[in-house]
Amino acid sequence: MKPTGPSAAGKKRFPETDYFFHSGFAQWRGHSSPYDGEGRSAFRAFYDLRNEFRIEAARELAKEMVAFALILLTSAWPVIYMVITVVKLLRKGQPQL
């Protein structure tokens, strides 16, 4: 038996309204509305999507820059070591025969 609402004290009105209706969303197989109920415009939704994309792109760029810096340092190390060795050799002077 359904509970009766506070307006059902004695006389019935037309049309009767079930104030205690609960839709079972577990079995609902419909489609959602493109309007979330938040009242956002299409421009605002695009703006939010753009901001999310820019944040994600900035994260990816930072990761790529760190990887590039590691590769650059790894490849530059032999060149730097060679320059140091050549400078030390030139400071010593020519060997005496």
Secondary structure, DSSP 8 states (H G I E B T S, - for coil): -----TT-SS---SS---TT----TTS------SS-SS---HHHHHHHHHHHHHHHHHHHHHHHHHHHHHHHHHHHHHHHHHHHHHHHHHHH-----
